[in-house]
Amino acid sequence: MATRRDAVTVNGRSYAWPDRPLVVMCIDGCEPDYVRQAVAAGAMPYLADALPRGSERLADCVVPSFTNPNNLSIVTGVPPAVHGICGNYFFDRDAGAEVMMNDPRYLRCGTILAAFSDAGARVAVVTAKDKLRALLGHRMSGVCFSAEKADRTTAAEHGIADALGLVGMALPSVYSAELSEFVFAAGVKLLESMRPDIMYLSTTDYVQHKHAPGSAAANEFYGMMDGYLAKLAALGATLAITADHGMNAKTDAAGLPRVIYLQDVLDGWFGAGRARVILPITDPYVVHHGALGSFATVYLPDGADAERTRDRVAALPGMEVVLGREAGCRRFELPPDRVGDLIAVSERHVVIGTSEKRHDLSGLDAPLRSHGGISEQRVPLLLSRPTPGLSADQRLRNFDVFDVALNHVA
């Protein structure tokens, strides 16, 4: 077993042992402007004071800019081409079925969290939604639970017998800002009680799907977060903050959703059901986005002219980039065996759907905001400590956050 002085190597990258507790946070849907505007409004006094003494950078997330591929990139330090998780949802060719990609069997490499726990570190993970828990905790020893199911934790499965009792909050609704607050509150309690060497906190983007940067509700949410950041810092932790993706309005001037119903288009070209459109944003929590995002992958019928179809899809109003499998996987660092014949990315204010009749938008009580495309790729990368050795012009990815926090802090 490694000692506390040994670096830990994971997926070809070496990570120094933390010199104090490290808390890495993935703030779901955190368009950089959310933080900027909240700080400017005086809603984040801790962060406003900490950033001039720490590090404030921008980074690029993984495309498709969705939750699962980016959280797994962050905790593995590599893109989906290596770890295999290229969406929340995909078409499993072997099974011949469309499935959620939340089972650890789809993960193709180990995580930084598991490697440090194997090396003897105390590791804790708290995620908002349970869909990520098994992936983040794969082969990891320590505490790993979700806010969504904090009332069901056991010592054997989650490393903690009574998470709800530890946190001292009521179980929050999965569609609420309180789900994310529970994650932060749990982080504080865990840091006080077990003092993990490394802790990973991952929130939900319920607020960001409904409220734009600078709005009263958004500033209130980031103000809540700032209070917990101050508590974590006061307990002696290094704080590292990034996001899985940004967020944009996906509407026209009247506030109505701008949607390319791509399955309907392809059915018109090839016949009903001969082509298959997969939306990797799909998960069990679609009320706030209606399963509409800015990235799709297309499986064409046998004999279809892929290049000609690519050109036709690219010509649809609202499309930004359409690529064949090989070119798309090379550009976006995706595993080719889990992607269709085409990759389609829509413009900043446009989303892609399957068939209009398959999307229930009745749950939207605010103009549609979503993500998935290149336009949601830019995210913050913030540290409570300076990184003087890090080049100012170096391109950073959100999955560099552990490297920056462990290898580059002063």
Secondary structure as UniProt FT lines:
FT   TURN            4..5
FT   STRAND          8..10
FT   TURN            11..12
FT   STRAND          13..15
FT   STRAND          22..26
FT   TURN            28..29
FT   HELIX           32..40
FT   TURN            41..42
FT   HELIX           45..50
FT   HELIX           51..53
FT   STRAND          55..60
FT   HELIX           67..76
FT   HELIX           80..83
FT   STRAND          89..92
FT   TURN            93..96
FT   STRAND          97..100
FT   HELIX           104..106
FT   HELIX           112..118
FT   TURN            119..120
FT   STRAND          123..127
FT   HELIX           130..132
FT   HELIX           133..136
FT   TURN            137..139
FT   STRAND          143..146
FT   TURN            148..149
FT   HELIX           150..152
FT   HELIX           155..158
FT   HELIX           163..167
FT   HELIX           177..193
FT   STRAND          198..202
FT   HELIX           206..210
FT   TURN            213..214
FT   HELIX           216..234
FT   TURN            235..236
FT   STRAND          238..242
FT   STRAND          248..249
FT   TURN            253..254
FT   STRAND          259..261
FT   HELIX           262..270
FT   TURN            272..274
FT   STRAND          276..278
FT   TURN            280..281
FT   TURN            287..291
FT   STRAND          295..299
FT   TURN            302..303
FT   HELIX           306..314
FT   TURN            317..318
FT   STRAND          319..324
FT   HELIX           325..332
FT   HELIX           336..338
FT   STRAND          342..346
FT   TURN            348..349
FT   STRAND          351..353
FT   HELIX           356..358
FT   TURN            362..363
FT   STRAND          369..370
FT   HELIX           374..376
FT   STRAND          378..383
FT   TURN            388..389
FT   TURN            392..393
FT   HELIX           398..400
FT   HELIX           401..407
//
